[in-house]
């Protein structure tokens, strides 16, 4: 399988210490936000572009949960037609996976995020150099 063309620009994206949602979140969205921020934080430093992507990821996760709730106890193919919630679930999942790839949170896409990995040794060296 072809690997495609290498990126023309290899500059690193700006990192930030924290990210905040781009809008006010409901309680279920806030819970999902905290969980996803923890996942990104454990994986790599935050990039300046992460806030809107994480906000959209949280919205899609909640949308998928609402679609699953609507499908509980319902035949998704009743009356010979596909239930609208099933279509919404499929669409939200497709968009959700695209955002995971964009954030580098899938095994195959992790190498495509142009940021430096956080290691305990690098953090200690950075702390030493700042003092």
C-alpha positions as CSV (number, residue, x, y, z in Angstrom):
1,X,0.0,0.0,0.0
2,X,1.3,3.4,-0.9
3,X,2.3,5.8,2.0
4,X,1.4,9.0,0.1
5,X,3.4,12.1,-0.2
6,X,5.4,13.3,2.8
7,X,4.2,16.6,4.3
8,X,5.9,19.6,2.7
9,X,5.9,21.5,6.0
10,X,7.6,19.8,9.0
11,X,7.4,22.7,11.5
12,X,6.2,21.9,15.0
13,X,2.8,23.3,16.1
14,X,2.8,25.6,19.1
15,X,2.2,23.9,22.4
16,X,0.1,25.3,25.3
17,X,-0.1,24.3,28.9
18,X,-3.9,23.9,29.1
19,X,-6.9,24.0,26.8
20,X,-10.4,25.2,27.5
21,X,-13.7,24.4,25.7
22,X,-14.7,26.9,23.0
23,X,-18.2,27.2,24.5
24,X,-20.1,26.5,27.7
25,X,-20.6,22.8,28.2
26,X,-23.5,20.9,29.9
27,X,-22.7,18.5,32.8
28,X,-22.4,15.4,30.6
29,X,-20.3,17.3,28.1
30,X,-18.1,18.6,31.0
31,X,-17.5,15.1,32.2
32,X,-16.5,13.9,28.7
33,X,-14.3,17.0,28.3
34,X,-12.3,16.1,31.4
35,X,-11.9,12.6,30.2
36,X,-10.7,13.5,26.8
37,X,-8.4,16.2,28.0
38,X,-6.8,13.6,30.3
39,X,-6.3,11.3,27.3
40,X,-4.6,13.9,25.2
41,X,-2.5,15.1,28.2
42,X,-1.3,11.6,28.8
43,X,-0.5,11.1,25.1
44,X,1.2,14.3,24.1
45,X,1.5,18.1,24.9
46,X,-1.5,20.2,24.1
47,X,-1.4,22.0,20.8
48,X,-2.9,25.4,20.2
49,X,-5.4,23.8,17.8
50,X,-6.7,21.2,20.3
51,X,-9.5,23.2,22.0
52,X,-12.0,23.4,19.1
53,X,-11.2,19.8,18.1
54,X,-11.8,18.5,21.7
55,X,-15.0,20.5,22.0
56,X,-16.3,19.0,18.7
57,X,-15.2,15.5,19.9
58,X,-17.2,16.0,23.1
59,X,-20.3,17.1,21.2
60,X,-20.1,14.0,19.0
61,X,-19.7,11.7,21.9
62,X,-22.8,13.1,23.5
63,X,-24.7,13.0,20.2
64,X,-23.8,9.3,19.9
65,X,-25.1,8.7,23.5
66,X,-28.4,10.4,22.7
67,X,-28.7,8.3,19.5
68,X,-28.0,5.1,21.4
69,X,-30.6,6.1,24.0
70,X,-33.2,6.7,21.3
71,X,-32.5,3.2,19.9
72,X,-32.9,1.3,23.2
73,X,-35.8,-1.1,22.9
74,X,-36.6,-0.1,19.3
75,X,-36.1,-2.1,16.2
76,X,-33.7,0.0,14.2
77,X,-35.1,-1.4,10.9
78,X,-38.8,-1.5,11.9
79,X,-41.4,-0.7,9.3
80,X,-38.8,-1.7,6.7
81,X,-37.0,1.6,7.1
82,X,-33.9,2.6,8.9
83,X,-34.5,4.5,12.2
84,X,-33.2,8.1,11.9
85,X,-31.3,7.7,15.2
86,X,-29.3,4.9,13.7
87,X,-28.3,7.1,10.7
88,X,-27.3,9.9,13.2
89,X,-25.3,7.4,15.2
90,X,-23.4,6.2,12.1
91,X,-22.7,9.8,11.0
92,X,-21.6,10.9,14.4
93,X,-19.3,7.9,14.7
94,X,-17.7,8.6,11.3
95,X,-17.1,12.2,12.3
96,X,-15.9,11.1,15.8
97,X,-13.3,8.8,14.3
98,X,-12.1,11.5,11.9
99,X,-11.5,13.8,14.9
100,X,-9.6,11.0,16.7
101,X,-7.4,10.7,13.7
102,X,-6.9,14.4,13.5
103,X,-5.9,14.6,17.2
104,X,-3.5,11.6,16.7
105,X,-5.5,9.4,19.1
106,X,-5.6,6.3,17.0
107,X,-2.5,4.0,16.8
108,X,-2.1,4.7,13.1
109,X,-2.5,8.4,13.3
110,X,-0.3,9.1,16.4
111,X,2.8,9.5,14.2
112,X,1.1,12.2,12.1
113,X,0.8,14.7,14.9
114,X,3.8,17.0,14.8
115,X,4.5,17.6,18.4
116,X,7.2,16.3,20.7
117,X,6.3,13.4,23.0
118,X,6.3,14.2,26.7
119,X,8.7,12.0,28.7
120,X,9.5,12.2,32.4
121,X,13.2,12.8,31.5
122,X,12.3,15.7,29.2
123,X,10.1,17.2,31.8
124,X,12.9,17.0,34.4
125,X,15.4,18.5,32.0
126,X,13.0,21.3,31.1
127,X,12.4,22.0,34.8
128,X,16.2,22.0,35.5
129,X,16.9,24.4,32.6
130,X,14.2,26.8,33.8
131,X,15.6,27.0,37.3
